[in-house]
């Protein structure tokens, strides 16, 4: 289900939502500026922590890297897009500026495989 912008303003953010965020300042290869991100926080975390989100940024550049997961689901993005799983980060909810849909469960599961591997959570 595509998350509506008014839902974002009232705090109804869910795992797998694609949001527009203002990222920055940039360091090394980190993504910056206004760009889409995928929420990877659990819904329990989102209910308990009302000021932060755990996200992975999104890019439209296909680098051919297996850990850049193609987004599938109900997106409002204009281009084929990829979750940059090696750049997971925590951001303040006040960086959110809009909504761009949500990914499906299969896509979320593929993202979580890389997060578990990178964070040694097996």
Order of alpha helices (4+ residues) and beta strands (2+ residues): alpha-beta-beta-alpha-beta-beta-beta-beta-beta-beta-alpha
